[in-house]
Amino acid sequence: MISENKTAPHNDNSTLGFVFFFFYVALYSFFVFLNAFFPEKMTTFTISGINLPVIYGFILITSAVLLALIYSYVLRNKGNHSGDSN
């Protein structure tokens, strides 16, 4: 018989995923905001003569990889407690 339970159980994994997702969306949205409303800021040079869009692009890529690694680490170690017999 098929269960009629329409509500999904609360899942900490998906909650953490949504937190990371919204953090990244906020970071990316700020980049789009700068490009749309303050394009002159995009011409400023920062470290070693590299302009801001390149630096911000590297920050976006690095933060996406770091968030994925943190998420993977948390999920892998979630059930590994010293008292577990598995």
Secondary structure, 3 states (H helix, E strand, C coil): CCCCCCCCCCCHHHHHHHHHHHHHHHHHHHHHHHHHHCHHHHHCECHHHCEHHHHHHHHHHHHHHHHHHHHHHHHHHCCCCCCCCC
